[in-house]
Amino acid sequence: MTDLRSPAAVADEILAGNDAALDEATLSAWLAGAGDIWDLMAAADRIRRARFGNKVHLCSIVNAKQGGCTEDCGFCSQSKHFETHIKPAKFLANDELVAASKKALGQRATALGLVTATRGMDDGDKSLEHMIAGVKAVRDAGHTEAHASLGFVDAAGLARLKDAGLTELNHNLETGRSYFPTIVKSHTYDERIETIRAAKALGLRTCSGGIFGMGEAPEHRAELAMTLRELDVDEVPINFLVSIDGTALEKIEPLGPMEMLRIIACFRLALPGQNIFIAAGRMHLGQALPMMFSAGASGMMVGDFLTTHNRGVEDDLRMIDELGLETQVCGEVRPEMQRASAVGLGEGRRLPVLAS
């Protein structure tokens, strides 16, 4: 590409008010290795500090229903299509979900995501009734917000979950549309997008991101970023593939630290108003782990993931303190929520969210 725009020029335009300053062609080129990584990180850090200051958002997740999922997502150890170390288990009881929420609070997390290894659940399903009760239990306990990742849920079911206290729905797109069929064949990209749109229509906040290092090309990564911008999701989790024995992607080697930092910086510049938090696979950053914030990340997931371990929470919290960063408090209106309110997306996406 000739006359490639500089990261600094794109950052200047963003700070002048144009959140869509970064075009897809430039983004693809940067993700393919064009542009100096340090220039990209410097520009991304300017945006992070301007939009989020030195506050970081921490969240945790709990495997509310483990294993036995009918879908064939090639990266997932919980799919019944693969023979992995994970054994199917029943839904966690409400008191177990509340205990996980209390533990998350002790880790400075403001939200607990209740995650189920299921295709989804509709209004009237027994599984949905269970999760509605679980969301209400977490909300009433008052330790953290109740978020959820439940697969496909119809509008009626989402409305009931919101009434129970759900404040945010996670539904990852995983990768760009054109690469998605390589990873998942049991459902479509449009089904995922429809679920995100249904949640947004009800005033729920939306969390959607992807997994990087699944064999996708730079243009697939750019494609994902542009779709997330179009959908105007609130939070974007960035995961890096952790290859698990028995899955379709078990042989893929992890990305290197500098490529990971390039992805984070590019997504910050493509999505300047969204909370970008780093989740699974961040241990692949090695000694460069603290640099994820300099690359534009505004949060991270603490505690273990669904079926793999994370770095120790004490190490994570000490890192945050030593970097001079501050963790947000549950009930505080975060920058991405202020952004949503400013563009008229409604009171339903704002705090406070805990039972009084």
C-alpha positions as CSV (number, residue, x, y, z in Angstrom):
1,M,0.0,0.0,0.0
2,T,1.3,3.5,-0.9
3,D,0.9,6.5,1.3
4,L,0.0,4.5,4.4
5,R,-1.3,6.8,7.1
6,S,0.7,7.1,10.3
7,P,-0.7,5.9,13.6
8,A,-0.1,9.3,15.1
9,A,-2.3,11.0,12.3
10,V,-5.1,8.5,12.9
11,A,-4.9,9.1,16.7
12,D,-5.0,12.9,16.1
13,E,-8.2,12.4,14.1
14,I,-9.8,10.2,16.7
15,L,-9.0,12.7,19.5
16,A,-10.6,15.4,17.3
17,G,-13.8,13.4,17.4
18,N,-13.8,10.9,14.6
19,D,-14.0,7.4,16.1
20,A,-14.1,5.9,12.6
21,A,-10.8,7.5,11.5
22,L,-9.1,4.2,10.9
23,D,-10.2,2.6,7.6
24,E,-10.1,-1.1,6.9
25,A,-7.4,-1.0,4.3
26,T,-5.0,0.8,6.7
27,L,-6.0,-1.5,9.6
28,S,-5.3,-4.6,7.4
29,A,-1.9,-3.3,6.4
30,W,-1.0,-2.6,10.0
31,L,-2.1,-6.0,11.1
32,A,0.0,-7.5,8.4
33,G,3.1,-5.9,9.8
34,A,3.2,-2.5,8.1
35,G,3.9,0.4,10.4
36,D,6.3,0.5,13.3
37,I,5.0,-1.4,16.3
38,W,6.2,1.2,18.7
39,D,4.5,4.0,16.8
40,L,1.3,1.9,16.8
41,M,1.5,1.4,20.6
42,A,2.3,5.0,21.3
43,A,-0.8,6.1,19.3
44,A,-3.0,3.5,20.9
45,D,-1.8,4.5,24.4
46,R,-2.7,8.1,23.7
47,I,-6.3,7.0,22.9
48,R,-6.4,4.7,26.0
49,R,-5.3,7.5,28.3
50,A,-7.6,10.1,26.7
51,R,-10.7,7.9,26.9
52,F,-10.0,5.7,30.0
53,G,-7.4,7.5,32.0
54,N,-5.4,5.1,34.2
55,K,-8.4,3.1,35.3
56,V,-8.8,-0.5,34.3
57,H,-11.8,-2.7,34.3
58,L,-11.5,-6.2,35.8
59,C,-14.0,-9.0,35.3
60,S,-14.2,-12.7,36.1
61,I,-16.1,-15.7,34.6
62,V,-17.5,-18.9,36.0
63,N,-18.3,-22.1,34.1
64,A,-22.0,-22.3,35.1
65,K,-22.6,-25.3,32.8
66,Q,-19.5,-27.4,31.8
67,G,-19.1,-29.5,28.7
68,G,-21.4,-31.4,26.4
69,C,-22.0,-28.5,24.0
70,T,-23.6,-29.5,20.7
71,E,-21.7,-27.0,18.6
72,D,-18.4,-27.7,16.8
73,C,-16.3,-24.6,17.5
74,G,-12.8,-25.8,16.6
75,F,-11.1,-24.2,19.5
76,C,-13.4,-25.3,22.3
77,S,-12.6,-28.0,24.8
78,Q,-16.3,-28.2,25.8
79,S,-17.7,-29.3,22.5
80,K,-19.0,-32.9,22.4
81,H,-17.4,-33.2,19.0
82,F,-14.0,-33.4,20.6
83,E,-12.4,-35.8,23.1
84,T,-10.7,-33.5,25.6
85,H,-10.0,-33.5,29.4
86,I,-13.4,-31.8,30.0
87,K,-16.3,-33.9,31.3
88,P,-19.9,-32.7,31.1
89,A,-21.4,-31.5,34.4
90,K,-24.7,-30.1,35.6
91,F,-25.5,-26.4,36.0
92,L,-24.0,-24.8,39.1
93,A,-26.5,-24.1,41.9
94,N,-27.3,-20.5,42.8
95,D,-25.2,-20.5,46.0
96,E,-22.2,-21.6,43.9
97,L,-22.7,-18.7,41.5
98,V,-23.0,-16.3,44.4
99,A,-19.9,-17.7,45.9
100,A,-18.1,-17.1,42.6
101,S,-19.4,-13.5,42.6
102,K,-18.1,-12.9,46.1
103,K,-14.7,-14.4,45.1
104,A,-14.6,-12.1,42.1
105,L,-15.2,-9.1,44.3
106,G,-12.2,-10.1,46.4
107,Q,-10.2,-10.0,43.1
108,R,-11.3,-6.4,42.4
109,A,-13.6,-7.6,39.6
110,T,-16.7,-5.6,39.0
111,A,-18.6,-8.2,37.0
112,L,-19.0,-12.0,36.9
113,G,-19.8,-13.6,33.6
114,L,-22.0,-16.7,33.9
115,V,-21.0,-18.9,31.0
116,T,-22.8,-22.1,29.8
117,A,-21.5,-24.6,27.3
118,T,-24.7,-24.8,25.4
119,R,-25.9,-23.9,21.9
120,G,-28.4,-21.6,23.6
121,M,-31.7,-21.3,25.4
122,D,-35.1,-19.9,24.6
123,D,-37.9,-18.5,26.7
124,G,-39.7,-21.5,28.4
125,D,-36.6,-23.7,28.4
126,K,-35.7,-25.3,31.8
127,S,-32.1,-24.2,31.3
128,L,-33.2,-20.6,30.8
129,E,-35.3,-20.7,34.0
130,H,-32.2,-21.9,35.9
131,M,-30.0,-19.1,34.5
132,I,-32.7,-16.4,35.2
133,A,-32.7,-17.6,38.9
134,G,-28.8,-17.6,38.9
135,V,-28.6,-14.0,37.5
136,K,-31.1,-12.8,40.1
137,A,-29.2,-14.5,42.9
138,V,-25.9,-12.8,41.8
139,R,-27.6,-9.4,41.4
140,D,-29.4,-9.7,44.8
141,A,-26.2,-10.7,46.6
142,G,-24.7,-7.4,45.5
143,H,-21.0,-8.4,45.1
144,T,-20.7,-7.8,41.3
145,E,-22.7,-7.2,38.2
146,A,-24.3,-10.2,36.6
147,H,-23.1,-10.8,33.0
148,A,-23.8,-13.9,31.0
149,S,-22.7,-15.8,27.9
150,L,-25.4,-18.3,27.1
151,G,-25.2,-18.9,23.4
152,F,-28.3,-18.1,21.4
153,V,-31.2,-16.6,23.4
154,D,-34.4,-15.3,21.9
155,A,-35.7,-11.8,22.6
156,A,-38.3,-12.9,25.1
157,G,-35.6,-14.8,27.0
158,L,-33.2,-11.9,27.0
159,A,-36.0,-9.6,28.3
160,R,-36.5,-11.9,31.2
161,L,-32.8,-12.1,31.9
162,K,-32.6,-8.3,31.9
163,D,-35.6,-8.1,34.3
164,A,-33.7,-10.6,36.6
165,G,-30.7,-8.2,36.7
166,L,-28.6,-9.1,33.7
167,T,-26.7,-6.0,32.6
168,E,-24.5,-7.3,29.8
169,L,-24.6,-10.2,27.3
170,N,-21.4,-11.7,25.9
171,H,-21.6,-13.3,22.5
172,N,-18.2,-13.4,20.7
173,L,-18.0,-13.3,17.0
174,E,-14.6,-15.1,17.3
175,T,-13.1,-14.1,14.0
176,G,-13.9,-12.3,10.7
177,R,-17.0,-13.4,8.8
178,S,-15.1,-14.9,5.9
179,Y,-12.9,-17.1,8.1
180,F,-15.7,-18.1,10.5
181,P,-16.8,-21.2,8.5
182,T,-13.3,-22.6,8.8
183,I,-13.7,-22.6,12.6
184,V,-17.4,-23.3,13.1
185,K,-19.8,-25.2,10.9
186,S,-22.8,-25.9,13.2
187,H,-24.2,-22.4,13.0
188,T,-23.8,-19.2,11.1
189,Y,-22.2,-15.8,11.6
190,D,-25.5,-14.1,11.1
191,E,-27.0,-16.1,14.0
192,R,-24.4,-14.6,16.3
193,I,-25.0,-11.1,15.0
194,E,-28.7,-11.4,15.4
195,T,-28.2,-12.3,19.1
196,I,-26.1,-9.2,19.6
197,R,-28.6,-7.0,17.9
198,A,-31.5,-8.5,20.0
199,A,-29.6,-7.7,23.2
200,K,-28.9,-4.2,22.1
201,A,-32.5,-3.6,21.2
202,L,-33.5,-4.4,24.7
203,G,-31.0,-2.0,26.2
204,L,-28.5,-4.6,27.4
205,R,-24.8,-3.8,27.1
206,T,-23.0,-6.0,24.7
207,C,-19.6,-7.7,24.9
208,S,-18.2,-9.3,21.8
209,G,-14.7,-10.0,20.6
210,G,-12.7,-12.9,19.3
211,I,-9.8,-15.3,19.4
212,F,-6.6,-14.6,17.6
213,G,-4.0,-17.1,16.4
214,M,-6.5,-19.7,15.0
215,G,-4.8,-19.6,11.5
216,E,-6.7,-16.5,10.4
217,A,-5.0,-13.9,8.1
218,P,-4.6,-10.2,9.0
219,E,-7.6,-9.2,6.8
220,H,-9.8,-11.5,8.8
221,R,-8.7,-9.7,12.0
222,A,-9.5,-6.4,10.3
223,E,-12.9,-7.7,9.2
224,L,-13.8,-8.6,12.7
225,A,-12.8,-5.2,14.0
226,M,-15.0,-3.4,11.4
227,T,-17.9,-5.7,12.2
228,L,-17.6,-4.9,15.9
229,R,-17.5,-1.2,15.1
230,E,-20.6,-1.5,13.0
231,L,-22.5,-3.3,15.7
232,D,-21.3,-0.7,18.3
233,V,-20.6,-3.2,21.0
234,D,-19.6,-1.9,24.4
235,E,-16.8,-4.2,25.3
236,V,-14.3,-6.2,23.2
237,P,-12.6,-9.2,24.8
238,I,-9.4,-10.1,23.0
239,N,-8.4,-13.8,23.5
240,F,-5.3,-15.5,22.1
241,L,-5.7,-19.2,21.2
242,V,-4.7,-21.7,23.9
243,S,-4.4,-24.9,21.9
244,I,-6.1,-27.7,23.9
245,D,-5.4,-31.4,23.2
246,G,-8.2,-33.1,21.4
247,T,-9.7,-30.0,19.7
248,A,-9.5,-29.3,16.0
249,L,-6.8,-26.6,16.7
250,E,-4.6,-28.6,19.0
251,K,-1.5,-28.3,16.8
252,I,-1.5,-24.5,16.3
253,E,1.5,-22.7,17.9
254,P,0.8,-19.6,20.0
255,L,1.4,-16.1,18.5
256,G,4.5,-14.2,19.5
257,P,4.3,-11.3,22.0
258,M,5.0,-8.5,19.5
259,E,2.3,-9.8,17.2
260,M,-0.1,-9.9,20.1
261,L,0.7,-6.3,21.1
262,R,0.2,-5.2,17.5
263,I,-3.3,-6.8,17.5
264,I,-4.2,-5.0,20.7
265,A,-2.9,-1.6,19.5
266,C,-4.7,-2.0,16.2
267,F,-8.0,-2.9,17.8
268,R,-7.7,0.1,20.2
269,L,-7.3,2.4,17.2
270,A,-10.1,0.8,15.3
271,L,-12.4,0.8,18.4
272,P,-11.4,3.9,20.4
273,G,-14.5,4.1,22.6
274,Q,-14.9,0.4,23.5
275,N,-13.5,-1.2,26.6
276,I,-10.9,-3.6,25.2
277,F,-9.9,-6.2,27.8
278,I,-7.4,-9.0,27.5
279,A,-8.6,-12.5,28.4
280,A,-7.5,-16.0,27.5
281,G,-4.0,-16.6,26.3
282,R,-2.4,-13.4,27.6
283,M,0.3,-15.6,29.3
284,H,1.7,-15.9,25.8
285,L,2.9,-12.3,26.2
286,G,5.5,-13.5,28.7
287,Q,7.7,-10.7,30.1
288,A,5.8,-8.3,27.8
289,L,2.5,-8.8,29.7
290,P,2.4,-5.3,31.4
291,M,2.8,-3.7,27.9
292,M,-0.7,-4.7,27.0
293,F,-1.9,-1.6,28.7
294,S,0.6,0.6,26.8
295,A,-0.8,-1.1,23.6
296,G,-4.2,0.2,24.5
297,A,-5.9,-2.4,26.7
298,S,-8.3,-0.9,29.3
299,G,-9.0,-4.0,31.2
300,M,-8.3,-7.7,31.7
301,M,-10.0,-10.9,33.0
302,V,-8.8,-12.1,36.4
303,G,-9.0,-15.5,37.9
304,D,-9.1,-18.8,35.9
305,F,-10.8,-19.2,32.6
306,L,-13.5,-21.8,31.7
307,T,-11.2,-24.8,31.3
308,T,-7.7,-23.4,31.5
309,H,-5.7,-21.6,34.2
310,N,-4.9,-18.0,34.3
311,R,-2.0,-16.2,35.9
312,G,-2.2,-15.8,39.7
313,V,-4.6,-13.1,40.8
314,E,-2.1,-11.7,43.3
315,D,0.5,-11.3,40.6
316,D,-2.1,-9.5,38.4
317,L,-3.2,-7.1,41.1
318,R,0.4,-6.4,42.1
319,M,1.2,-5.6,38.4
320,I,-1.7,-3.1,38.2
321,D,-0.5,-1.4,41.4
322,E,3.1,-1.2,40.3
323,L,2.1,0.3,37.0
324,G,0.2,3.0,38.8
325,L,-3.1,1.9,37.4
326,E,-6.4,2.0,39.3
327,T,-9.1,-0.6,39.3
328,Q,-12.7,0.5,38.8
329,V,-15.4,0.0,41.5
330,C,-18.6,-1.8,41.0
331,G,-21.4,0.7,40.4
332,E,-19.1,3.3,38.8
333,V,-20.1,4.5,35.4
334,R,-17.3,3.5,33.1
335,P,-16.1,5.5,30.1
336,E,-17.7,3.2,27.5
337,M,-21.0,3.6,29.2
338,Q,-20.7,7.4,29.1
339,R,-20.0,7.0,25.4
340,A,-23.2,4.9,24.9
341,S,-25.2,7.5,26.8
342,A,-23.7,10.3,24.8
343,V,-24.9,8.8,21.5
344,G,-28.4,8.2,22.8
345,L,-28.3,4.5,23.5
346,G,-30.4,4.7,26.5
347,E,-30.5,4.5,30.3
348,G,-30.8,0.7,30.2
349,R,-27.0,0.4,29.6
350,R,-26.0,2.5,32.5
351,L,-25.3,1.8,36.2
352,P,-26.1,1.4,39.1
353,V,-26.9,-2.2,38.6
354,L,-26.8,-3.8,42.0
355,A,-29.8,-4.5,44.1
356,S,-30.4,-1.8,46.8
